[in-house]
Amino acid sequence: MAITVGLIALGLMWELWLAPTGRGTLAIKVLPLAFALSGLSKCRMPTYRWLSLVLWLYFAEGVVRASTERGTSAVLAGLEMILSLTLFLACVVHVRTRLRGARIAAT
């Protein structure tokens, strides 16, 4: 959950203070992550599943912006890529562990 909060904080700081694009309207991109916080805190499996799919949008944004922008934005884009990949891997490990545990309990 800490990585999710970090990705939210990065998105907000990036779009509102550090390297804003336009009037900060891209800060809305963190809403899916904010909605996921409730499900993550309750360890809901569907939240982990859909979040692992949504995270590829953040990774893709990081790749595009790291390759097209310079300076602070490029560094922030690299950080976004790292955080989104780390959170994706954490979601995958969590889902696989829970499914493996359910199979063992069923036998």
C-alpha positions as CSV (number, residue, x, y, z in Angstrom):
1,M,0.0,0.0,0.0
2,A,2.9,2.3,0.6
3,I,4.0,2.1,-3.0
4,T,0.5,3.1,-4.1
5,V,0.5,6.1,-1.8
6,G,4.0,7.0,-3.2
7,L,2.7,6.7,-6.8
8,I,-0.3,9.0,-5.9
9,A,2.0,11.5,-4.2
10,L,4.4,11.5,-7.2
11,G,1.5,12.0,-9.6
12,L,0.1,14.9,-7.6
13,M,3.4,16.6,-6.9
14,W,4.5,16.2,-10.5
15,E,1.4,17.7,-12.1
16,L,0.7,20.4,-9.5
17,W,4.2,21.6,-8.3
18,L,7.3,20.0,-9.7
19,A,6.8,20.0,-13.5
20,P,3.2,20.9,-14.2
21,T,1.7,20.6,-17.7
22,G,-1.1,22.9,-18.4
23,R,-3.2,23.9,-15.5
24,G,-2.6,20.8,-13.4
25,T,-5.5,18.9,-14.9
26,L,-3.4,15.8,-15.4
27,A,-3.4,15.4,-11.6
28,I,-6.7,13.6,-12.1
29,K,-4.7,10.6,-13.4
30,V,-4.2,9.5,-9.7
31,L,-7.9,8.8,-9.1
32,P,-7.8,5.1,-10.0
33,L,-5.0,4.7,-7.5
34,A,-6.9,6.5,-4.9
35,F,-9.9,4.3,-5.4
36,A,-7.7,1.2,-5.0
37,L,-6.5,2.2,-1.5
38,S,-9.7,1.0,0.1
39,G,-9.6,-2.4,-1.5
40,L,-5.9,-2.8,-0.9
41,S,-6.3,-2.0,2.8
42,K,-9.0,-4.8,3.0
43,C,-6.9,-7.2,0.9
44,R,-9.6,-7.6,-1.7
45,M,-8.5,-9.9,-4.5
46,P,-10.4,-8.1,-7.3
47,T,-8.6,-4.8,-6.4
48,Y,-5.2,-6.4,-6.8
49,R,-6.3,-7.9,-10.1
50,W,-7.6,-4.7,-11.7
51,L,-4.8,-2.6,-10.3
52,S,-2.2,-4.9,-11.9
53,L,-3.8,-4.1,-15.2
54,V,-4.2,-0.3,-14.7
55,L,-0.6,0.0,-13.6
56,W,0.5,-0.6,-17.2
57,L,-1.0,2.8,-18.1
58,Y,1.2,4.5,-15.6
59,F,4.2,2.6,-16.8
60,A,3.4,3.5,-20.5
61,E,3.0,7.2,-19.5
62,G,6.4,7.0,-17.8
63,V,8.1,5.5,-20.8
64,V,6.6,8.1,-23.2
65,R,7.4,11.1,-21.0
66,A,10.9,9.8,-20.1
67,S,11.7,9.6,-23.8
68,T,10.1,12.9,-24.9
69,E,10.7,15.3,-22.0
70,R,13.9,16.6,-20.5
71,G,15.0,17.7,-17.0
72,T,12.8,17.2,-14.0
73,S,10.0,15.6,-16.0
74,A,12.2,12.9,-17.4
75,V,13.5,12.0,-13.9
76,L,9.9,12.0,-12.5
77,A,8.9,9.7,-15.4
78,G,11.7,7.3,-14.6
79,L,10.5,7.3,-11.0
80,E,6.9,6.6,-12.1
81,M,8.1,3.6,-14.2
82,I,10.0,2.2,-11.2
83,L,7.1,2.6,-8.8
84,S,4.5,1.2,-11.2
85,L,6.6,-1.8,-12.0
86,T,7.3,-2.4,-8.3
87,L,3.6,-2.2,-7.5
88,F,2.7,-4.5,-10.4
89,L,5.2,-7.1,-9.1
90,A,3.8,-6.8,-5.6
91,C,0.2,-7.3,-6.9
92,V,1.3,-10.3,-8.9
93,V,3.1,-11.9,-5.9
94,H,0.1,-11.2,-3.7
95,V,-2.4,-12.8,-6.1
96,R,-0.3,-15.8,-6.7
97,T,0.4,-16.4,-3.0
98,R,-3.3,-16.1,-2.2
99,L,-4.3,-18.5,-5.0
100,R,-1.7,-21.0,-4.0
101,G,-2.9,-20.8,-0.4
102,A,-6.5,-21.4,-1.5
103,R,-5.4,-24.5,-3.5
104,I,-3.6,-25.9,-0.6
105,A,-6.5,-25.3,1.7
106,A,-8.9,-27.0,-0.8
107,T,-6.9,-30.2,-0.8
